[in-house]
Amino acid sequence: MPPVEQAREIFTRLGYVVSGEGTELTAERKWRTVRVTAMTGSDAETAQRVLTDGGNSDEPGLRCFVTWDGYTGELRERLLDAKPPYDWAVIGVDDHGSYEVVHGAAPA
């Protein structure tokens, strides 16, 4: 199962208002809007929807991918190789509520 509740809790604790259903969430705080995607390990391994998602002008330019902590490195490498046209970060979570932010790269 993707860590949807963990993603929602992380952004809520950071002061964001979180909306959305399923694995796609929107986190808003002041002027900042972040599109949050919760991913299972197999999603992170293939990362197909991440790599093919170029977004559009109506979507936030900030993306955060939340996955289980064992998959953060591979997902980060896939994103670095793909060079998506948005700013991004990966958050790895564990079963105990701890998380680590793996910073991404700005679009080229």
KENULO-943334 format. One record per residue (C-alpha): z, x, y negated. Coordinates in steps of 0.25 Angstrom, whole numbers. Layout:
residues N
@up Z	east X	north Y
...
***
This chain:
residues 108
@up 0	east 0	north 0
@up -3	east 5	north -14
@up 9	east 8	north -23
@up 7	east -4	north -32
@up 22	east -7	north -35
@up 25	east 8	north -37
@up 13	east 9	north -47
@up 18	east -4	north -54
@up 33	east 1	north -54
@up 29	east 15	north -60
@up 21	east 10	north -72
@up 32	east -1	north -75
@up 42	east 10	north -75
@up 34	east 18	north -85
@up 34	east 6	north -94
@up 20	east 0	north -91
@up 17	east -15	north -89
@up 10	east -16	north -76
@up 0	east -27	north -72
@up -10	east -29	north -61
@up -10	east -33	north -46
@up -13	east -25	north -33
@up -16	east -10	north -35
@up -22	east -10	north -49
@up -12	east -11	north -60
@up -12	east -10	north -75
@up 0	east -3	north -82
@up 1	east -5	north -97
@up 10	east 2	north -107
@up 8	east 2	north -122
@up -7	east 6	north -124
@up -8	east 12	north -110
@up -14	east 5	north -98
@up -15	east 11	north -85
@up -23	east 6	north -73
@up -14	east 8	north -61
@up -19	east 9	north -47
@up -10	east 9	north -34
@up -17	east 16	north -23
@up -13	east 17	north -8
@up -15	east 31	north -1
@up -28	east 27	north 5
@up -33	east 22	north -9
@up -28	east 36	north -15
@up -35	east 44	north -4
@up -49	east 37	north -6
@up -47	east 34	north -21
@up -60	east 26	north -21
@up -56	east 15	north -31
@up -50	east 26	north -40
@up -62	east 35	north -40
@up -72	east 24	north -42
@up -65	east 16	north -53
@up -70	east 21	north -66
@up -64	east 9	north -73
@up -69	east 3	north -85
@up -66	east 2	north -100
@up -57	east -10	north -98
@up -48	east -2	north -89
@up -37	east 8	north -93
@up -41	east 22	north -94
@up -28	east 26	north -87
@up -27	east 25	north -72
@up -15	east 28	north -63
@up -16	east 28	north -48
@up -3	east 26	north -40
@up -3	east 30	north -25
@up 7	east 35	north -15
@up 12	east 49	north -18
@up 4	east 55	north -6
@up -9	east 52	north -12
@up -8	east 56	north -26
@up -14	east 70	north -25
@up -27	east 65	north -18
@up -29	east 53	north -27
@up -27	east 63	north -39
@up -38	east 72	north -33
@up -48	east 61	north -31
@up -46	east 56	north -45
@up -47	east 70	north -51
@up -60	east 72	north -43
@up -66	east 58	north -47
@up -63	east 61	north -62
@up -61	east 46	north -65
@up -64	east 41	north -80
@up -49	east 38	north -83
@up -35	east 45	north -84
@up -27	east 43	north -72
@up -15	east 47	north -64
@up -10	east 46	north -50
@up 4	east 41	north -47
@up 10	east 44	north -33
@up 21	east 35	north -28
@up 31	east 36	north -16
@up 39	east 26	north -9
@up 51	east 29	north -17
@up 46	east 25	north -31
@up 43	east 39	north -35
@up 30	east 43	north -41
@up 22	east 55	north -46
@up 11	east 54	north -57
@up -1	east 63	north -54
@up -8	east 65	north -67
@up -23	east 63	north -67
@up -34	east 68	north -76
@up -40	east 62	north -89
@up -55	east 58	north -87
@up -65	east 68	north -89
***
